[in-house]
């Protein structure tokens, strides 16, 4: 009988991968993959999700115009703030082609400087290089700008995927053979993106679709599901996720393989 296994992954390139996670990885010798969005260590990422959190903390009412439409939100309490965050989160993810305009319409109005977040929250290239030299760490690609790939043309989508791979390989002087799709749900990654990953020579690629992994996934290595471990989980939730119970129940105990 084959042993169960866990693959630990981190997305994007946050500095806490280095300051918080890395000491634990080293202590317990945990093989880990870190998918790097290259504009993170380049310090060019406009971290709008951090901007949204600051905006909601500082205001009880938010309004702005974008593409001829007025957006208005009451944010007096935690419930309203959470609902507003997730509503705007969807807007930002789906407005890939107009992200720069959207950033200006909202954040410039409220004097929020997105550049500060990149300086404080992202890995440097020196940190990425140190990770790459550690046999416990595999560096994977995660596009250049962390955009919703499904909203891009074929050409731009492939450029985002390929250029992140090439930049990482050029800096790290080693092949980059693994990839994670930004956001990675059904609305952000599908058959076209899986095909591009294959054409670009990636050996594996991960989504954020949640499911258990089976032997049959050996034929679908470019659309692998993952389990999102977050601060909302208690220890029992984590146990049920790792045991495979939650996803087996949600799939009515059928094997689901994403293609």
TORMIDO-559065 format. One record per residue (C-alpha): x, y, z; residue number from 1. Coordinates in steps of 0.001 Angstrom, whole numbers, plus 500000, padded with zeros to 6 digits. Layout:
// residues N
<x = X; y = Y; z = Z; nr = NUM>
...
//
This chain:
// residues 259
<x = 500000; y = 500000; z = 500000; nr = 1>
<x = 501420; y = 503365; z = 498988; nr = 2>
<x = 501948; y = 506021; z = 501648; nr = 3>
<x = 499906; y = 509195; z = 501722; nr = 4>
<x = 501762; y = 512391; z = 500922; nr = 5>
<x = 501320; y = 516142; z = 501182; nr = 6>
<x = 502674; y = 518731; z = 498759; nr = 7>
<x = 503130; y = 522167; z = 500371; nr = 8>
<x = 502863; y = 525182; z = 498068; nr = 9>
<x = 502885; y = 528968; z = 498408; nr = 10>
<x = 501705; y = 531409; z = 495737; nr = 11>
<x = 502787; y = 534862; z = 494600; nr = 12>
<x = 505972; y = 535760; z = 496502; nr = 13>
<x = 505112; y = 537275; z = 499869; nr = 14>
<x = 507913; y = 538134; z = 502269; nr = 15>
<x = 506350; y = 536040; z = 505040; nr = 16>
<x = 507289; y = 532962; z = 502993; nr = 17>
<x = 510852; y = 533862; z = 503935; nr = 18>
<x = 510452; y = 535368; z = 507401; nr = 19>
<x = 507791; y = 533037; z = 508847; nr = 20>
<x = 507446; y = 529877; z = 506750; nr = 21>
<x = 511075; y = 529265; z = 505811; nr = 22>
<x = 512366; y = 528647; z = 509360; nr = 23>
<x = 509612; y = 526030; z = 509833; nr = 24>
<x = 510361; y = 524452; z = 506459; nr = 25>
<x = 514028; y = 524184; z = 507442; nr = 26>
<x = 513339; y = 522887; z = 510938; nr = 27>
<x = 511061; y = 520063; z = 509811; nr = 28>
<x = 512677; y = 519522; z = 506384; nr = 29>
<x = 509454; y = 520079; z = 504456; nr = 30>
<x = 509757; y = 519960; z = 500642; nr = 31>
<x = 507964; y = 523064; z = 499385; nr = 32>
<x = 507105; y = 524735; z = 496086; nr = 33>
<x = 506897; y = 528524; z = 495874; nr = 34>
<x = 505228; y = 529950; z = 492768; nr = 35>
<x = 506659; y = 533390; z = 492017; nr = 36>
<x = 504800; y = 536198; z = 490254; nr = 37>
<x = 507810; y = 538010; z = 488851; nr = 38>
<x = 506438; y = 541530; z = 489344; nr = 39>
<x = 506512; y = 540822; z = 493112; nr = 40>
<x = 510319; y = 540728; z = 493487; nr = 41>
<x = 510512; y = 543322; z = 490700; nr = 42>
<x = 508449; y = 545485; z = 493096; nr = 43>
<x = 506083; y = 546489; z = 490282; nr = 44>
<x = 502954; y = 544802; z = 491625; nr = 45>
<x = 500014; y = 547079; z = 492471; nr = 46>
<x = 498611; y = 545160; z = 495442; nr = 47>
<x = 495020; y = 546346; z = 495128; nr = 48>
<x = 493759; y = 543756; z = 497638; nr = 49>
<x = 495906; y = 545387; z = 500337; nr = 50>
<x = 494595; y = 548747; z = 499185; nr = 51>
<x = 491036; y = 547494; z = 499593; nr = 52>
<x = 491730; y = 546359; z = 503142; nr = 53>
<x = 493198; y = 549743; z = 504063; nr = 54>
<x = 490309; y = 551524; z = 502372; nr = 55>
<x = 487731; y = 549523; z = 504310; nr = 56>
<x = 489534; y = 550014; z = 507620; nr = 57>
<x = 489611; y = 553777; z = 507189; nr = 58>
<x = 486142; y = 554482; z = 505752; nr = 59>
<x = 482503; y = 553837; z = 506609; nr = 60>
<x = 481314; y = 554807; z = 503143; nr = 61>
<x = 482997; y = 554307; z = 499761; nr = 62>
<x = 481983; y = 555654; z = 496379; nr = 63>
<x = 483731; y = 556016; z = 493012; nr = 64>
<x = 483041; y = 556149; z = 489274; nr = 65>
<x = 484424; y = 553545; z = 486873; nr = 66>
<x = 483568; y = 553077; z = 483180; nr = 67>
<x = 480565; y = 555378; z = 483477; nr = 68>
<x = 479087; y = 553602; z = 486490; nr = 69>
<x = 478868; y = 554844; z = 490083; nr = 70>
<x = 479789; y = 552371; z = 492825; nr = 71>
<x = 478544; y = 553106; z = 496362; nr = 72>
<x = 479060; y = 551030; z = 499498; nr = 73>
<x = 478103; y = 551482; z = 503127; nr = 74>
<x = 480883; y = 549983; z = 505249; nr = 75>
<x = 479825; y = 550773; z = 508806; nr = 76>
<x = 480359; y = 547319; z = 510320; nr = 77>
<x = 482345; y = 544138; z = 509804; nr = 78>
<x = 479611; y = 542440; z = 507780; nr = 79>
<x = 479314; y = 545342; z = 505353; nr = 80>
<x = 483085; y = 545637; z = 505051; nr = 81>
<x = 483447; y = 541928; z = 504202; nr = 82>
<x = 480644; y = 542048; z = 501655; nr = 83>
<x = 482171; y = 545126; z = 500045; nr = 84>
<x = 485617; y = 543572; z = 499932; nr = 85>
<x = 484401; y = 540458; z = 498121; nr = 86>
<x = 482212; y = 542443; z = 495741; nr = 87>
<x = 485131; y = 544683; z = 494756; nr = 88>
<x = 487465; y = 541680; z = 494672; nr = 89>
<x = 485365; y = 540188; z = 491858; nr = 90>
<x = 485389; y = 543517; z = 490020; nr = 91>
<x = 489188; y = 543788; z = 490166; nr = 92>
<x = 489762; y = 540190; z = 489065; nr = 93>
<x = 487444; y = 540555; z = 486079; nr = 94>
<x = 488724; y = 543967; z = 484935; nr = 95>
<x = 492128; y = 542686; z = 483873; nr = 96>
<x = 492409; y = 544927; z = 480827; nr = 97>
<x = 491360; y = 548053; z = 482773; nr = 98>
<x = 493122; y = 547403; z = 486062; nr = 99>
<x = 495280; y = 550518; z = 485900; nr = 100>
<x = 492258; y = 552735; z = 485303; nr = 101>
<x = 490320; y = 551047; z = 488114; nr = 102>
<x = 493222; y = 551543; z = 490521; nr = 103>
<x = 493278; y = 555255; z = 489722; nr = 104>
<x = 489503; y = 555684; z = 489991; nr = 105>
<x = 489389; y = 554182; z = 493465; nr = 106>
<x = 492722; y = 554506; z = 495227; nr = 107>
<x = 493815; y = 557922; z = 494007; nr = 108>
<x = 490509; y = 559346; z = 495217; nr = 109>
<x = 491223; y = 558049; z = 498736; nr = 110>
<x = 494956; y = 558849; z = 498656; nr = 111>
<x = 496085; y = 555239; z = 499027; nr = 112>
<x = 499563; y = 554545; z = 497656; nr = 113>
<x = 499734; y = 550974; z = 496360; nr = 114>
<x = 503516; y = 551214; z = 495888; nr = 115>
<x = 504072; y = 550994; z = 499656; nr = 116>
<x = 502600; y = 547504; z = 499888; nr = 117>
<x = 504999; y = 546084; z = 497301; nr = 118>
<x = 507986; y = 547476; z = 499185; nr = 119>
<x = 506901; y = 545952; z = 502494; nr = 120>
<x = 505132; y = 542724; z = 501586; nr = 121>
<x = 507046; y = 541040; z = 498747; nr = 122>
<x = 510114; y = 538857; z = 498448; nr = 123>
<x = 513290; y = 540391; z = 497056; nr = 124>
<x = 515215; y = 538674; z = 494274; nr = 125>
<x = 517986; y = 537895; z = 496792; nr = 126>
<x = 515442; y = 535974; z = 498886; nr = 127>
<x = 514157; y = 534121; z = 495828; nr = 128>
<x = 517750; y = 533187; z = 494939; nr = 129>
<x = 518352; y = 531908; z = 498472; nr = 130>
<x = 515215; y = 529789; z = 498228; nr = 131>
<x = 516361; y = 528423; z = 494886; nr = 132>
<x = 519674; y = 527241; z = 496341; nr = 133>
<x = 517915; y = 525177; z = 499017; nr = 134>
<x = 517205; y = 521582; z = 497984; nr = 135>
<x = 513952; y = 521708; z = 499958; nr = 136>
<x = 512545; y = 524504; z = 497795; nr = 137>
<x = 511262; y = 524299; z = 494227; nr = 138>
<x = 510620; y = 527615; z = 492493; nr = 139>
<x = 507671; y = 527645; z = 490106; nr = 140>
<x = 506253; y = 530315; z = 487785; nr = 141>
<x = 503046; y = 532249; z = 488470; nr = 142>
<x = 502910; y = 534717; z = 485533; nr = 143>
<x = 504402; y = 538201; z = 485321; nr = 144>
<x = 501530; y = 540358; z = 486598; nr = 145>
<x = 499105; y = 537989; z = 488381; nr = 146>
<x = 496180; y = 538676; z = 486061; nr = 147>
<x = 493073; y = 536642; z = 485347; nr = 148>
<x = 494376; y = 534645; z = 482377; nr = 149>
<x = 490904; y = 533877; z = 481033; nr = 150>
<x = 490343; y = 537601; z = 480451; nr = 151>
<x = 493434; y = 537880; z = 478233; nr = 152>
<x = 493858; y = 537218; z = 474524; nr = 153>
<x = 495707; y = 534070; z = 473498; nr = 154>
<x = 498852; y = 536079; z = 472812; nr = 155>
<x = 498836; y = 538002; z = 476099; nr = 156>
<x = 497941; y = 534928; z = 478119; nr = 157>
<x = 500826; y = 532948; z = 476714; nr = 158>
<x = 503203; y = 535892; z = 477180; nr = 159>
<x = 502273; y = 536159; z = 480864; nr = 160>
<x = 503003; y = 532475; z = 481382; nr = 161>
<x = 506122; y = 532230; z = 479230; nr = 162>
<x = 507803; y = 535469; z = 480299; nr = 163>
<x = 507561; y = 534613; z = 483983; nr = 164>
<x = 509204; y = 531276; z = 483281; nr = 165>
<x = 511983; y = 532840; z = 481209; nr = 166>
<x = 512691; y = 535604; z = 483735; nr = 167>
<x = 512946; y = 533154; z = 486609; nr = 168>
<x = 515205; y = 530851; z = 484603; nr = 169>
<x = 517440; y = 533762; z = 483624; nr = 170>
<x = 517834; y = 534961; z = 487211; nr = 171>
<x = 518062; y = 531560; z = 488916; nr = 172>
<x = 520109; y = 529847; z = 486180; nr = 173>
<x = 518039; y = 526680; z = 486338; nr = 174>
<x = 514933; y = 525277; z = 484620; nr = 175>
<x = 511526; y = 526331; z = 485940; nr = 176>
<x = 509218; y = 523409; z = 485261; nr = 177>
<x = 506142; y = 524025; z = 487405; nr = 178>
<x = 503361; y = 526605; z = 487226; nr = 179>
<x = 500353; y = 527895; z = 489176; nr = 180>
<x = 497435; y = 529714; z = 487536; nr = 181>
<x = 496679; y = 533125; z = 489155; nr = 182>
<x = 493474; y = 532955; z = 491210; nr = 183>
<x = 493142; y = 529483; z = 489690; nr = 184>
<x = 489400; y = 528837; z = 489898; nr = 185>
<x = 486985; y = 527802; z = 487162; nr = 186>
<x = 486582; y = 531451; z = 486087; nr = 187>
<x = 490338; y = 532045; z = 485822; nr = 188>
<x = 491836; y = 528870; z = 484337; nr = 189>
<x = 490507; y = 526308; z = 481882; nr = 190>
<x = 491391; y = 524118; z = 478929; nr = 191>
<x = 493085; y = 526905; z = 476945; nr = 192>
<x = 495396; y = 527741; z = 479847; nr = 193>
<x = 496107; y = 524038; z = 480484; nr = 194>
<x = 497056; y = 523661; z = 476813; nr = 195>
<x = 499409; y = 526654; z = 476958; nr = 196>
<x = 501081; y = 525222; z = 480061; nr = 197>
<x = 501755; y = 522020; z = 478156; nr = 198>
<x = 503053; y = 523873; z = 475089; nr = 199>
<x = 505440; y = 525911; z = 477276; nr = 200>
<x = 506972; y = 522765; z = 478687; nr = 201>
<x = 505681; y = 522819; z = 482257; nr = 202>
<x = 505635; y = 519407; z = 483903; nr = 203>
<x = 502888; y = 520293; z = 486379; nr = 204>
<x = 500478; y = 523172; z = 486946; nr = 205>
<x = 498159; y = 523807; z = 489873; nr = 206>
<x = 494742; y = 525394; z = 490184; nr = 207>
<x = 492873; y = 526540; z = 493290; nr = 208>
<x = 490022; y = 524139; z = 492620; nr = 209>
<x = 489616; y = 521969; z = 495680; nr = 210>
<x = 489529; y = 518190; z = 495326; nr = 211>
<x = 491405; y = 515098; z = 496388; nr = 212>
<x = 494228; y = 513833; z = 494189; nr = 213>
<x = 494038; y = 510310; z = 492807; nr = 214>
<x = 496294; y = 508019; z = 490800; nr = 215>
<x = 494339; y = 509112; z = 487706; nr = 216>
<x = 495756; y = 512618; z = 488023; nr = 217>
<x = 498986; y = 511354; z = 486466; nr = 218>
<x = 497266; y = 512065; z = 483149; nr = 219>
<x = 496122; y = 515534; z = 484248; nr = 220>
<x = 499234; y = 517036; z = 485768; nr = 221>
<x = 498530; y = 520482; z = 484306; nr = 222>
<x = 495229; y = 520967; z = 486151; nr = 223>
<x = 496000; y = 519752; z = 489655; nr = 224>
<x = 493625; y = 520715; z = 492490; nr = 225>
<x = 494808; y = 522035; z = 495846; nr = 226>
<x = 493462; y = 522556; z = 499351; nr = 227>
<x = 493482; y = 526150; z = 500571; nr = 228>
<x = 494736; y = 526248; z = 504169; nr = 229>
<x = 493719; y = 529545; z = 505781; nr = 230>
<x = 493176; y = 531273; z = 509108; nr = 231>
<x = 489482; y = 530348; z = 509160; nr = 232>
<x = 490311; y = 526660; z = 509728; nr = 233>
<x = 490498; y = 525085; z = 513140; nr = 234>
<x = 492516; y = 521937; z = 513797; nr = 235>
<x = 489561; y = 519633; z = 513110; nr = 236>
<x = 488846; y = 521334; z = 509772; nr = 237>
<x = 492476; y = 520889; z = 508815; nr = 238>
<x = 492390; y = 517203; z = 509781; nr = 239>
<x = 489270; y = 516559; z = 507690; nr = 240>
<x = 490803; y = 518356; z = 504713; nr = 241>
<x = 494039; y = 516386; z = 504926; nr = 242>
<x = 492170; y = 513106; z = 505411; nr = 243>
<x = 490250; y = 513847; z = 502217; nr = 244>
<x = 486892; y = 513635; z = 503960; nr = 245>
<x = 485498; y = 517048; z = 503034; nr = 246>
<x = 486209; y = 516728; z = 499345; nr = 247>
<x = 485063; y = 513115; z = 499150; nr = 248>
<x = 481754; y = 514154; z = 500753; nr = 249>
<x = 481358; y = 517197; z = 498496; nr = 250>
<x = 481942; y = 515041; z = 495415; nr = 251>
<x = 479459; y = 512427; z = 496695; nr = 252>
<x = 482355; y = 509986; z = 497109; nr = 253>
<x = 483107; y = 509954; z = 493384; nr = 254>
<x = 486569; y = 510440; z = 491924; nr = 255>
<x = 486723; y = 513806; z = 490187; nr = 256>
<x = 489630; y = 514550; z = 487864; nr = 257>
<x = 489840; y = 518027; z = 486310; nr = 258>
<x = 490585; y = 518041; z = 482588; nr = 259>
//
